[in-house]
Amino acid sequence: MRHTTTANAIYTVSQTVPNLQAGSTYNVGGWVNIPATTGAFTFTLQVQWRDAAHNVLGKDTVRSYSGTTNGWERAAANLVAPRHDPSPCDHGGHESEWRRVRR
């Protein structure tokens, strides 16, 4: 995915990764290039863990930025998919949404 903006915007870009296993460790990452800007902002790379019914089980921040990067930087983390007690509507499996938020 590629994200570009020149306006103050609040939005989410996401990618769903199906069939993750609870308790397993996953290496997630992305590349970020934030050029010089005059405005204040926050840019966050976040994983949102969901069950098969798309209920949010938890969130992990990979990295947050509030300033310029020195060219392209890799942001990565080893994250463990949360365990949960299945509910009556849970059909098994986990999903993760890889979220990029700019404010």
C-alpha positions as a Markdown table, in Angstrom:
| # | Residue | x | y | z |
|---|---|---|---|---|
| 1 | Met | 0.0 | 0.0 | 0.0 |
| 2 | Arg | 1.1 | 3.5 | -0.6 |
| 3 | His | -0.3 | 6.5 | 1.2 |
| 4 | Thr | 0.2 | 10.2 | 0.3 |
| 5 | Thr | -1.4 | 13.4 | 1.4 |
| 6 | Thr | -0.8 | 17.1 | 1.5 |
| 7 | Ala | -3.9 | 18.0 | 3.4 |
| 8 | Asn | -4.8 | 17.6 | 7.1 |
| 9 | Ala | -6.8 | 14.4 | 7.0 |
| 10 | Ile | -7.9 | 11.7 | 9.5 |
| 11 | Tyr | -8.4 | 8.4 | 7.9 |
| 12 | Thr | -7.4 | 4.7 | 8.0 |
| 13 | Val | -5.7 | 2.6 | 5.3 |
| 14 | Ser | -6.0 | -1.1 | 6.2 |
| 15 | Gln | -5.0 | -4.5 | 4.9 |
| 16 | Thr | -6.7 | -7.7 | 6.3 |
| 17 | Val | -4.5 | -10.7 | 6.9 |
| 18 | Pro | -6.7 | -13.8 | 7.4 |
| 19 | Asn | -6.1 | -17.1 | 9.3 |
| 20 | Leu | -3.8 | -16.0 | 12.1 |
| 21 | Gln | -3.4 | -18.2 | 15.1 |
| 22 | Ala | -4.0 | -17.1 | 18.7 |
| 23 | Gly | -0.8 | -17.0 | 20.7 |
| 24 | Ser | 1.5 | -17.1 | 17.6 |
| 25 | Thr | 4.1 | -14.5 | 17.0 |
| 26 | Tyr | 4.0 | -12.5 | 13.8 |
| 27 | Asn | 6.6 | -10.1 | 12.4 |
| 28 | Val | 4.8 | -7.0 | 11.0 |
| 29 | Gly | 6.4 | -4.0 | 9.4 |
| 30 | Gly | 6.3 | -1.3 | 6.8 |
| 31 | Trp | 8.3 | 1.4 | 5.2 |
| 32 | Val | 7.7 | 5.1 | 6.1 |
| 33 | Asn | 9.0 | 8.2 | 4.4 |
| 34 | Ile | 7.8 | 11.5 | 5.9 |
| 35 | Pro | 9.1 | 14.6 | 4.2 |
| 36 | Ala | 9.5 | 18.0 | 5.9 |
| 37 | Thr | 6.2 | 19.7 | 6.8 |
| 38 | Thr | 5.2 | 22.8 | 8.6 |
| 39 | Gly | 2.2 | 21.3 | 10.3 |
| 40 | Ala | 1.9 | 19.2 | 13.4 |
| 41 | Phe | 0.8 | 15.6 | 12.8 |
| 42 | Thr | 0.9 | 12.0 | 14.2 |
| 43 | Phe | 1.3 | 9.0 | 11.9 |
| 44 | Thr | 0.8 | 5.6 | 13.5 |
| 45 | Leu | 1.4 | 2.1 | 12.2 |
| 46 | Gln | -0.9 | -0.1 | 14.2 |
| 47 | Val | -2.2 | -3.7 | 14.2 |
| 48 | Gln | -5.8 | -4.2 | 15.2 |
| 49 | Trp | -6.4 | -7.9 | 16.1 |
| 50 | Arg | -9.9 | -9.2 | 15.3 |
| 51 | Asp | -11.8 | -12.5 | 15.7 |
| 52 | Ala | -13.6 | -14.3 | 12.9 |
| 53 | Ala | -16.7 | -12.2 | 13.6 |
| 54 | His | -14.6 | -9.0 | 13.2 |
| 55 | Asn | -14.8 | -8.1 | 16.9 |
| 56 | Val | -11.7 | -6.1 | 18.0 |
| 57 | Leu | -9.6 | -8.2 | 20.4 |
| 58 | Gly | -6.8 | -5.8 | 20.9 |
| 59 | Lys | -4.5 | -3.2 | 19.3 |
| 60 | Asp | -0.7 | -3.0 | 19.1 |
| 61 | Thr | 1.2 | 0.0 | 17.9 |
| 62 | Val | 4.2 | -0.8 | 15.7 |
| 63 | Arg | 5.5 | 2.8 | 15.7 |
| 64 | Ser | 4.2 | 6.3 | 15.9 |
| 65 | Tyr | 5.8 | 9.3 | 14.2 |
| 66 | Ser | 5.3 | 13.0 | 14.8 |
| 67 | Gly | 8.2 | 14.4 | 12.7 |
| 68 | Thr | 10.2 | 14.0 | 9.5 |
| 69 | Thr | 12.0 | 10.8 | 8.8 |
| 70 | Asn | 15.5 | 10.7 | 7.2 |
| 71 | Gly | 14.3 | 9.1 | 4.0 |
| 72 | Trp | 12.7 | 5.7 | 4.0 |
| 73 | Glu | 12.7 | 4.0 | 7.4 |
| 74 | Arg | 11.6 | 0.5 | 8.3 |
| 75 | Ala | 9.2 | 0.2 | 11.2 |
| 76 | Ala | 8.8 | -3.4 | 12.4 |
| 77 | Ala | 7.8 | -5.4 | 15.5 |
| 78 | Asn | 7.2 | -9.0 | 16.6 |
| 79 | Leu | 3.7 | -9.1 | 17.9 |
| 80 | Val | 1.8 | -12.0 | 19.5 |
| 81 | Ala | -1.8 | -12.6 | 18.4 |
| 82 | Pro | -4.0 | -12.3 | 21.5 |
| 83 | Arg | -5.8 | -15.3 | 23.0 |
| 84 | His | -9.5 | -15.1 | 23.6 |
| 85 | Asp | -12.4 | -17.1 | 24.8 |
| 86 | Pro | -14.6 | -18.1 | 21.9 |
| 87 | Ser | -18.1 | -16.6 | 22.0 |
| 88 | Pro | -21.1 | -18.3 | 20.5 |
| 89 | Cys | -20.7 | -16.3 | 17.3 |
| 90 | Asp | -16.9 | -17.0 | 17.0 |
| 91 | His | -16.2 | -19.3 | 14.1 |
| 92 | Gly | -12.5 | -19.6 | 14.8 |
| 93 | Gly | -9.4 | -18.0 | 13.4 |
| 94 | His | -8.0 | -14.5 | 13.8 |
| 95 | Glu | -7.5 | -11.6 | 11.5 |
| 96 | Ser | -5.3 | -8.6 | 11.7 |
| 97 | Glu | -5.8 | -5.2 | 10.2 |
| 98 | Trp | -2.6 | -3.4 | 9.5 |
| 99 | Arg | -3.6 | 0.2 | 10.0 |
| 100 | Arg | -1.9 | 3.4 | 9.0 |
| 101 | Val | -3.4 | 6.6 | 10.6 |
| 102 | Arg | -2.4 | 10.1 | 9.9 |
| 103 | Arg | -3.7 | 13.0 | 12.0 |
